[in-house]
Amino acid sequence: MHVHILGICGTFMGGLALLARAKGHKVTGSDANVYPPMSTQLEEQGIELIQGFDPAQLENDQGETPDLIVIGNAMSRGNPCVEAVLDKGLPYTSGPQFLSDHILPERWVLAIAGTHGKTSTASMLAWILEDNGYQPGFLIGGVPQNFGVSARLGDSVFFVVEADEYDSAFFDKRSKFVHYQPRTLVINNLEFDHADIFDSLGDIQKQFHHVIRTVPSTGKVIWPADIEAVQQVIEKGIWSEQECFHQQPSAKGWYTKSLADDGHQFEVYFDDELQGTLDWALIGQHNIENAINAIAAARHVGAAPIAAIESLTRFEPPKRRLELLDNVRGVSIYDDFAHHPTAIATTLQAMRAKVGKQKVTVVLEPRSNTMKSGVHKSTLGQSLALADKVYLYQSGNVGWSLDDIRQDIDSEIIIKDKVDELVQVICHQAEADEHIVIMSNGGFEGLHGQLIEALQKRGSKA
């Protein structure tokens, strides 16, 4: 079958392309404004990428059309290819539906849901299962470095999927995860996000309860006992086994005891019994919680917690999760996939605990639809409080003035509306022993590479 994917360079759709190809299908696809790591991954896997959405791509020289068009949720009415698919009556489906129909049947699906930490937790879980001989398949919205690819079929019934609450396609407004029918469901946390498709936290909670309804009675839901928004979802009804993560010691469920301020070492407890101590390369309370959820999910399929803990000592975080890109003459440059004030705050807490009094600088592109709309305006400034200096990118897509958050931050703020000007001022002011965290859920118009190159040139002239 020839599968053509519209929006193929999205993190989900790019992984789907790898799975479809591994199933023996011919896979092509198109996108616009592509950027690594997904574009690089697809090219390395030999999948043909077409730039843009010219409808001519839907028909070859012999007049043949693809057997199935998979339409990404970034595609909307008015897109030339979408209109051509509808006008010609070509068969089409959404990415989550394709996954459900062609990849997940007869699988034990382990789904990782929540506002934050899905990519990291799914990567941890896939690695634990792999390291313990379970040979899982997976589809993750990033590139886990233990594997080097964002998706694979695997050689067992187990399949780990990053379960997103965003909608499936312009013609299917259900959340993606409703299609997956997990046997193991992890809910990391729950906050308001995706203001472009949800009007309230209650709307999102309904979708989370919809996926809970699909978990079988012999399945398991793993959730945080101390997050009220998740508690409210559970109170709507649950028909499966349950396990909880607790912030404080508890006679039932999971909790941790930190042995280091930055979170790189902690004890793991289940039902008030010590399961082991994890000493690893990651930092931050958010990663501790991600780890516990992965350990709990792995235990559901049979991996002992002590074995999971041992596996995590060799875990390499996915790319773009506080990833150290380079150190140029004492200036450290990090890439972090930031999309929400809570994620920004937890990342900075971890960085501050790691580097102490050394200078921490944030370079932020408010790129998610929710951030661009100004929904998080009242909390964005507070989330940046631990930074010594903040650079903000006022792109033309941001529908409000970033200057509005100055009053909420004591740190120095510099706002620019051009990436090259940002690079120049950051480079000019960067100091030795400074940690620059670039935060964006997109490519930031190549700022990462431009800044590293500018710092290298500055150093060579010194």
N, C-alpha and C positions, 0 to 999 in steps of 0.2 A: 504494500500500500504506500502511495506517495502522500506524505503528510507535509503540508505547508503551514508554517506558523507565523502569524502576524504579531509583531511585538516580541520577537524571539530573544532579544537581549535583556529582557527583564529577568530578575534573578529566578523567579519561578519558571518562566517559559523557557529560559535557557536550559535549566535542569530537565524540563520535560522533553526538550529536543534530544538530550543525551539518552533518556530512557526509551523514547520512540525508536531511535537509531539502534539501540541495543536489542530491541525486540525484532529487528530485521527490517524495519520500514525505511524507505527512502525519505530523508528529511531535508527540507529547505526552509528558508525563512527570511523575513525582512524586518528592518527596524530603522529608526532615525536617531542621530546623535548618540551613537553607541560609545561605550567606554569600558575599559577593563574593570574587574577581572572577567566578566562574562563574555565579552566579545573575544578576548584572547582564548578563553577556554573553548569556545565553539570552533574557532579557527584551528586550534590544535587538534580538535577531534574530527576535523575534515568536513564540517557541516557548512554548506554554502550559505553565505550571508549576502542579501541584496540590500543595498542602501536605498531607503525611501519606500514609498507605497504606490508606485506606478502600477496600475492594474494590468499592464502587459506581463507582469511576473506570474499571473495566474494562468498563463497559457504558453506552452512551448511552441517550437517551430512547426511541429506536426499537428498543432491545434488541440493537444491533449491538456486537460486540466488536472490538478491534484485530486486525489480520491477523497481527501478530507482537509478542510481548512480549520486550523485551531486559532481562535481569535482571542488575543490577550485582553485583559481588563483595562489596559490603557487605550485600547482602540474604541472609537465612538462613531456614531452616525456622522456622516460627512467625510470620513476618511475615504480616499478614493478606492482603496482595496475593499473596504467594508461594503461600500455602495455597489461595487462590481460583483461581489459575492452574492449580495441580495438580489441584484438585477438579473443575474444569470442563473439563479436558483442552485448555486453550488452547495454541496453538503458542508455544514460547518458545526462546530461545537466549541465549548469553553475549555480552557486548560484543566480546571478541576474535574470537569465531566470526562475529559479524555483520560485523565489519571484514574478515575473511578472505573471507567469502562474497560481500559486496556492494560492497566498495571496492577491495580489493587485487588482484583478478585482472588479469593482463596488465600489472601495474605493476613498475617497478624499485624495490623496497623498500629503503630505507636505514634500518636499525634501530639505535638508540642504546641500549645496555644498560649495566648496571653499578649498583653500590650508590649511587654519588654522581654528580651532574653530568649526569644524563640530560636534564633539562629545558633546562639551559643549552646543552649541546652540540647537542641537536636544534634549538634555536632558532638557534644560530649556523649550523648546516648549512643549515637552510631559508633563512636570509637570504643566505648565500653563493650558493646556487643561484638564488634570486630575483634577486639583484643582478647576476648574470651571465647572465640571460636564460633560465634553465631552467624557470621557471614551475612550481615543484613543488607538489604537494599535501602536506599534513602533518597530523599529529595529535600534539599536544604537551600534556603534563600541566601546563600553565600558560598564561599569555597573553604570547607574545612581543610586545614593544612595537613592533617593526618592522612587525608585521602587525595588531595590535589584536584578533585572534581566536586561539583555541587550535587551530583546525582549518579546513581548506578542501580542496576537491577538487583544485584546480590545473588547469593546462591542458597537462600533459605526462605522460609515463609515470612520471616520478620522484615518489616519495612517501616523505617522512621521517616516521618514527614513533618516539616514545619507547617503548622496549621494556622493559616492567616484568616482573620475575621473580615478582611476586605472583600468586596463583592467579586463575583466570578467573571462577569462579562456585562456588556451593555444590555444584553438580552436575558441575563440571569442575575438578579440582584441579591441572591442568597450569598451568605458568606462562603468562602472557598471551603472551609473545613466541614461544612454540612455534607459535602460529597464523600468524605473519607471513611465514615463508619468505623471509627477506631475501636480496638479492643482495649488498648491502654491510652487514656487521655490525661495529659498533664496540662493544668492551667497554672501558669507561672504567676500571674497577677492580672489586674484589670483596671484600666482607667479610660477616661474619655479620649478618643482619638478619631482620626478620619472624619473630620467635620464636613468634608465634601459629600459624604454619603450617609452619615448618621447625624440625627438631630440632637441626640441626648445619650447619656450613659445608659439609660434604660433601653434604648434601641439596641445597643451593643449587647447588653445583658440578655436580651431576647435571643439573639443569635447564638450566644454561648449556651443558653439552655437548649436550643435546638440541637446542638451537637451532643450535649449530654443525653438527650433523648435517644440518640442512635447507639450509645454504648450498651452492649448486651449485659444481662444480669451477671454473667460470669466474667465480665470485664471489670476494669478498675479505673476510677477517677482519682487523680492525685492533685491536691489543691492546697493553697495557703490558708491556714485557719484564722489568721489575724488580719486578713484583708476583707473589709466589710462588703465591698462590691461583689466579691466572689461568694461570700457567705449568702448574700441575697439571691444569687443565681441558684446555689445549692438548695436553698429553702423552697424554690419553686418545684422541687421534686427531683429525686435521683433514685435510680433503680439498679445501681451497680455497686460493687464493692468500693470502698473509699479508703484513702490514706491521706493524712494531712502533714504539712510542714508547719512547725510552730516556732515563733521567735524566742520563746522562753522554754526551759525544761518542761517536759510533759510525760505523763505515764504512758500515753499512747501516741504513736506516730513518730515523726522525725524532728530532731532539733540539732543544733550545733553549738560548740563552744570554741570561740576564737582564741588562738594562741599567739597571734601576731596582729598588730594594729592595722596592717594593710591587707589582711585577709589571706595571706599566702600559706598559712598553716592553721588548721582547725580540726577539732574532734567531731566525729559523726556519731549520733545516737539514734537508735530506733527502739521504741517501747522502753525507753529509759535505760537501755543497755548500750555500752560503747561498742561500736562496730569497727572503728579504726581511726587513724589520724592521717589526714591528707596534707602533704607538704608539696606544693606545686608551683608552677610558674605564674599563675594568674593572681590578680589582686582584686579587692573590692567585695563588699557584702553582697552585691548583686550576683557575682560569680559564685559565691558560696551557696546562695539559694539555687542558682542554676544547677550546680553540681549535685545538690541533694535531690532535686527533682529528677535528674538523670539517673542517679543511683537508685532511687525508688522505682522508676520505670523499668530499669534493667532487672531489678529484683523480681518484678512481676513476671518476667519471662524465664527466670531461673538463675540469673547471675547473682552470686553472693555479694553482699555489700563490701566485704573486705577485698574481694577480687576487683570490684568496680573502683574502689578507692585506689588500689594499686595501678589500675589502668590509667586513671586520671593523672597520676604522676608523670605520665608520658604524653599527656594531651597537649596538642598545639592549637591555640584558639583560631577560629576562622579569620580570614583576612578582613581588615577594616573594623576590627574590634580592639580599639586602643593598640593598633599595630604600629610598632616602631619601624618607620620607613628608612630613616637614616640618622646619623649623627655627624654633623658637619662642624668640625672644630669646636666641639663642646655644646653645640645647639642641637637638641634632639627633636626630631620631627615625627609626630604620630598621626595616624589616620583613624578616625572613629566615626562609625555609622550612626550619627545622632539624628533623631527625628522627633524628640519629645522632651520637655523640660525635666521630667523625672530621670530619663536616661542621661541627660547632660549632667545633672546634679550627682548621680551615683558614679559616673565616670570621673568627675572632678574630685569627689571624695576619695576614690581609690588612688588617683594620681597624687593628691595631696598627702595621703598617708604614706605613699611610696617615696616621695622626694623631699618631704619635710618642708624646710624653709626655702628651698630653691624655687626660682621663679616659674610659675605656671601661666602660660598664655593660651588663650582660646581664639581660634579663627573660625567663625560660625557662618554657614550659609543656611538661613531658614528656608528649607526647600520643600518639606512635606506640605501637602495641601492644607493641613490644619495650621501649621506654622505660618504659611503665606497668608492665610485668611485673617490672622490676628487673634484666633481663638485663645492661644496660649500667651497673649501679650502680658497678662497680669502676673504670670508665674515665670516667664522666661528670664527676666532680670534676676530674680531670686535664685534661679538654678545656676547662674554664673557667678555666684557670690565668692566662691573659693578661688577664682582666677585672679591673678595679679593684674593682668591686662586683657582686654577683650577687643578683638577686631570683628566687625560685623559687615556682611556683604549685603548692601541694599540693591538687590537685582531688580530689574523691571517687573518681575513676576510677584514681588512681595507687595501686597495690597495695603500696606500701612507703613508709617514712618518708624524705622527702628530707633530713631531718636527718642521715641516715647518711653523707652525703658531706662534711659539714663538715670532718672530719679530713683530707680530701684537697685542701682549698683554703685558701690563705693569705689570700685576699681576704675582705672582709666579706660575709656571707650573711644575707639576710633572707627568711624563708619565711612565706607567707600562704596561707590556704585560701579567701579570698574575693577576687574580682577588684577590687571597689571599694576594699577595704583596700589592695591592691597599688597601685592608682592613687594613692590618697591619700599613701602613704608615698614613692613615687617622685617625685611632684610636689613634695612638701615638701622633699625632699633634693636635687633636681636643681639643677645649677649651670651657669653659662655655660661654653661650650667643652666641654661633656660630650656624649658620643656614646652614646645609649641604643639598644641593639640588641634588638629584641623577637623572640624565637625561638619559633616554633610551626609545626607543619604543619597547623594548623586556624585557626579564627577567633578563638581566645583570648577568647571571650565578649565581643568588642568592645573589648578593652582598648586597642588602638591608638588608636581614635577618642576613647575616654574620656580617655586620657592627654593627647592633644593639646589637647582641649577644656579639661581641668583646668589645663594649663600656660598656655593663653591667658587663662583667667580669673585665674590667679594674677598674670600679668603686667599685666593691666588694672587690678588692685587696687593694684599697687605704686606 
